[in-house]
Amino acid sequence: MVRNLVARLVREQHYAVLCTQGEGQPYGSLVALAVSDDLRSAVFATPITTRKYRLLCDCDHVALVIDSRSHSSVDMMQIEAITATGRARQVSPGADYEQEANLLVARHPQLKLFVVSPTTALFHVDIIRYFHVTRFQEVRQWTLTRG
């Protein structure tokens, strides 16, 4: 089942490439990531003075790419990747912010001071779909239902 493959890879990997777009260009940025237990959402932090922040404010469509290449450096055919597509929104201060910040800091304790800094923004991603790729060509899709 694709859900189990996604869950395993998300558990094993702590970072993702955040894909954004703006000014007619795609951008990729490395982010420290935490994904909810139900795999429906993710959270990351970014300084508010970055291009990444500006692009997220201008366009909420994002993709997160997580892969296993750090575990499979010998055999490229063993590398697997997931792409999670969805919508990002900045989390406003309050109860939701505390919950999202706690999720991220639990996964990345070294980021606690960064996450609580007034110059850092927290973003929540509602994940719509996952694509799981193995052997560079075997693609499985999992579309999450809302409700």
DAZI-V750918 format. One record per backbone hydrogen bond with DSSP energy under -0.5 kcal/mol. NH is the residue of the N-H (numbers start at 0). CO is the residue of the C=O. Records with the same first field share a line. If there is no record, write none. Layout:
NH: CO  CO
This chain:
4: 0
5: 1
6: 2
7: 3
8: 4
9: 5
10: 6
11: 7
12: 8
15: 30
16: 64
17: 15  28
18: 16  62
19: 17  26
21: 24
24: 21
26: 19
28: 17
30: 15
32: 13
33: 42
35: 40
38: 35
41: 124
42: 33
43: 122
45: 120
47: 118
49: 46
53: 49
54: 50
55: 51
56: 52
57: 53
58: 54
61: 85
62: 18
63: 83
64: 16
65: 63  81
67: 79
70: 67
71: 67
75: 73
77: 74
78: 75
80: 132
81: 65
82: 130
83: 63
84: 82  128
85: 61
86: 125
87: 59
88: 123
90: 121
91: 89
96: 91
97: 93
98: 94
99: 95
100: 96
101: 97
102: 98
103: 99
104: 100
105: 101
106: 102
107: 103
110: 107
111: 108
114: 110
115: 111
116: 112  113
119: 116
120: 45
122: 43
123: 88
124: 41
125: 86  123
126: 39  124
127: 84
128: 84
129: 141
130: 82
131: 139
132: 80  130
133: 137
134: 76  78
136: 133
137: 133
138: 136
139: 131
141: 129
143: 127  141
